């Protein structure tokens, strides 16, 4: 019994020592957390002050807008669409909004914008490249992707093949009928441009028809050439051989039917028609 009373105070002292150490560790942990929070607040405040300084510094105000890639579209038109007014700060300038406005122009295929510090904006424009003129109720430019993007202006030069055989009503009300014809016409035109063979180096008109497929007319002689629906590359190569033979023999052709690859038919110009 006396031994128990002797050792009890020693256990109490050891327990108090452990409690003191735990309290000190907790206190230091709280101090470190408070220090880190204070440091973070100081950094945030310094960052905010720096950001405000940059926004107010005239060094970063837009003083030059560089427009590149314009051929058909004037730089003035692009600047008018961009609406970069009043020398805004380069940090707060919204490139997305500018790109959306510039891309709304029918002749713009793609636009890229870049901030060039300290005070310039670059607008790089890629214009649509017309491949032909689609004759609807009015003539419209059409590109290689089949996008009908702009009406032909009165001052424009008609230096593209003209696609005929469709009208605006069919195109809008029955696209399932019109689109395959357009696809075939553009496919044929691309092949002609990749391999310009006689007599189709220059084509004045490509006519699209549900019955006969693709027909075209040469620029110089006005010869009608029926191409059908497919195998355009091989038909063009054989047509070039036939045309070369006709030239050697002095035969003037009125039309050449290449619809059937196995049987191409040449119709001569009669002496009466001459």
C-alpha positions in Angstrom: 0.0 0.0 0.0 2.8 2.4 0.8 4.6 1.6 -2.5 1.4 2.5 -4.4 1.3 5.9 -2.7 5.0 6.4 -3.3 4.8 5.9 -7.1 1.5 7.8 -7.9 2.9 11.4 -7.9 5.7 10.4 -10.3 3.0 9.2 -12.9 1.2 12.4 -12.5 4.3 14.4 -13.3 5.0 12.4 -16.4 1.4 13.0 -17.6 1.7 16.7 -17.1 5.0 16.8 -19.2 3.3 15.0 -22.1 0.4 17.4 -22.1 2.7 20.4 -22.1 4.7 19.1 -25.2 1.4 18.4 -27.1 0.2 22.0 -26.4 3.5 23.5 -27.6 3.4 21.5 -30.8 -0.2 22.6 -31.5 0.8 26.2 -30.7 3.7 26.1 -33.2 1.5 24.6 -35.8 -1.0 27.3 -35.4 1.8 29.9 -35.6 3.1 28.4 -38.9 -0.4 28.3 -40.4 -1.0 32.0 -39.4 2.4 32.9 -40.9 1.6 31.2 -44.1 -1.8 32.8 -44.4 -0.2 36.2 -43.7 2.4 35.6 -46.4 -0.3 34.5 -48.9 -2.3 37.6 -48.1 0.8 39.8 -48.7 1.4 38.0 -52.1 -2.2 38.4 -53.2 -2.1 42.1 -52.2 1.1 42.6 -54.1 -0.2 40.8 -57.1 -3.4 42.8 -57.1 -1.4 46.0 -56.9 0.8 44.9 -59.7 -2.2 44.0 -61.9 -3.8 47.4 -61.2 -0.5 49.1 -62.2 -0.3 47.1 -65.4 -3.9 48.0 -66.3 -3.3 51.7 -65.7 0.1 51.8 -67.4 -0.1 53.6 -70.8 2.8 51.3 -72.0 0.3 48.5 -72.5 -2.4 50.4 -74.3 -3.1 49.2 -77.9 -1.4 51.7 -80.3 -1.2 49.5 -83.4 -3.4 46.9 -85.1 -1.6 45.0 -87.9 -3.9 43.4 -90.4 -2.4 40.7 -92.8 -3.7 38.4 -95.5 -6.2 40.8 -97.1 -6.6 40.7 -100.9 -10.3 40.8 -101.6 -11.3 42.5 -98.3 -9.9 45.9 -97.5 -7.9 46.5 -94.2 -10.4 49.2 -93.4 -13.2 46.7 -93.5 -11.4 44.4 -91.1 -10.6 47.2 -88.7 -14.2 48.3 -88.8 -15.3 44.8 -87.9 -12.7 44.4 -85.2 -13.9 47.5 -83.3 -10.7 48.0 -81.3 -11.4 51.6 -80.2 -10.0 54.0 -77.6 -6.6 52.3 -77.1 -7.8 49.6 -74.7 -5.3 47.8 -72.4 -3.7 44.8 -74.0 -4.3 42.7 -70.9 -8.1 43.2 -70.9 -8.6 43.0 -74.7 -11.0 40.1 -75.7 -9.5 38.4 -78.7 -12.5 36.0 -78.9 -15.0 38.8 -79.4 -12.8 40.4 -82.1 -12.4 37.0 -83.9 -16.1 36.4 -83.9 -16.8 39.8 -85.5 -14.1 39.5 -88.1 -15.1 36.0 -89.0 -18.7 37.2 -89.7 -17.5 38.7 -93.0 -18.5 36.3 -95.9 -15.1 36.4 -97.5 -13.3 35.4 -94.3 -12.6 31.7 -94.1 -10.4 31.8 -90.9 -8.9 34.5 -88.6 -6.1 34.3 -86.1 -5.4 37.0 -83.5 -2.3 37.5 -81.4 -1.3 40.0 -78.7 2.2 41.4 -79.3 3.5 43.1 -76.1 3.7 45.8 -75.2 1.1 47.5 -77.4 0.3 45.7 -80.7 -2.5 43.3 -82.0 -2.0 41.1 -85.0 -5.0 40.1 -87.1 -4.1 37.4 -89.6 -6.9 36.8 -92.1 -7.3 33.8 -94.4 -9.8 34.6 -97.2 -12.1 32.2 -98.9 -10.8 31.1 -102.4 -13.7 30.9 -104.9 -13.4 28.0 -107.3 -16.5 28.8 -109.4 -19.6 31.1 -109.7 -22.9 29.4 -109.0 -25.7 30.8 -111.1 -28.8 30.9 -109.0 -31.3 33.7 -109.3 -28.1 35.8 -108.9 -24.5 34.7 -109.3 -22.7 33.6 -106.1 -19.2 32.6 -105.4 -18.6 29.1 -104.2 -15.4 27.6 -102.8 -13.9 24.2 -103.0 -15.7 23.1 -99.8 -19.1 23.8 -101.4 -19.7 26.9 -99.3 -21.8 29.5 -101.2 -20.5 32.6 -99.4 -21.0 35.9 -101.4 -23.0 37.3 -104.2 -20.8 38.4 -107.2 -20.5 42.2 -107.3 -21.2 44.4 -110.3 -17.5 45.4 -110.5 -16.2 41.8 -110.1 -14.5 40.0 -113.0 -16.2 36.8 -114.1 -13.0 34.8 -114.4 -14.3 31.6 -112.9 -16.3 28.7 -114.5 -20.0 29.2 -114.1 -22.1 26.4 -112.6 -25.6 26.2 -114.0 -28.6 23.9 -113.7 -29.8 24.8 -110.2 -31.9 27.6 -108.8 -32.4 29.1 -105.4 -35.7 27.4 -104.8 -34.4 23.9 -105.4 -31.3 24.6 -103.3 -33.3 25.8 -100.3 -36.4 23.6 -100.5 -34.9 20.3 -101.8 -31.2 20.2 -100.8 -31.1 16.4 -101.1 -31.5 16.9 -104.8 -29.2 19.9 -105.2 -26.2 18.9 -103.0 -25.2 15.7 -104.9 -25.1 17.7 -108.2 -22.9 20.4 -106.6 -20.6 17.8 -105.1 -20.1 16.1 -108.5 -19.6 19.5 -110.3 -16.9 20.5 -107.7 -15.3 17.1 -107.9 -15.0 17.3 -111.6 -13.7 20.9 -111.5 -11.0 20.0 -109.0 -9.8 17.1 -111.2 -9.7 19.5 -114.2 -7.6 22.0 -112.3 -5.2 19.3 -111.0 -4.7 17.8 -114.5 -5.5 20.5 -117.1 -5.7 18.5 -120.3 -6.9 19.5 -123.8 -9.5 20.6 -124.6 -10.6 21.5 -121.0 -7.7 23.7 -119.9 -10.3 26.5 -119.8 -14.0 25.9 -119.1 -16.6 28.5 -119.5 -19.6 26.6 -118.0 -20.4 23.4 -116.1 -24.0 22.4 -116.3 -25.5 20.1 -113.7 -28.4 17.8 -114.7 -30.2 14.9 -113.0 -30.4 12.9 -116.2 -27.0 13.4 -117.9 -24.9 14.3 -115.0 -22.1 16.8 -115.6 -21.7 18.7 -118.9 -19.2 21.4 -119.6 -18.4 23.9 -122.4 -14.9 24.8 -123.5 -13.9 28.5 -123.4 -12.3 28.8 -126.8 -14.3 26.6 -129.1 -17.5 26.3 -127.2 -17.5 22.5 -127.5 -20.0 20.7 -125.4 -18.5 17.8 -123.4 -20.7 15.3 -121.5 -18.9 13.7 -118.5 -21.6 11.7 -116.8 -21.3 11.0 -113.1 -18.0 9.4 -112.4 -14.5 8.3 -113.5 -13.7 11.9 -114.4 -9.9 11.5 -114.4 -9.8 8.6 -116.8 -12.4 10.2 -119.0 -10.4 13.4 -119.2 -7.2 11.5 -120.2 -9.1 9.7 -123.0 -10.8 12.9 -124.1 -7.3 14.5 -124.4 -6.2 11.7 -126.8 -9.4 12.0 -128.9 -9.0 15.8 -129.0 -5.4 15.5 -130.2 -6.5 13.1 -132.9 -9.3 15.4 -134.1 -6.8 18.3 -134.3 -4.4 16.3 -136.4 -7.2 15.3 -138.8 -8.6 18.8 -139.0 -12.0 17.8 -137.6 -14.0 20.4 -135.7 -16.2 18.9 -133.0 -19.5 20.3 -131.9 -19.9 17.9 -128.9 -18.1 15.0 -127.4 -20.1 12.5 -125.2 -17.8 10.9 -122.6 -20.6 9.6 -120.4 -19.7 6.0 -121.2 -16.1 5.3 -120.8 -16.2 2.4 -123.2 -17.9 4.3 -126.0 -17.1 8.0 -126.5 -19.1 9.7 -129.3 -17.9 12.7 -131.3 -20.4 14.9 -133.1 -18.8 16.9 -135.9 -19.7 20.5 -136.9 -21.6 20.2 -140.2 -20.6 22.4 -143.1 -24.1 24.0 -143.1 -23.7 25.1 -139.5 -20.4 26.7 -140.5 
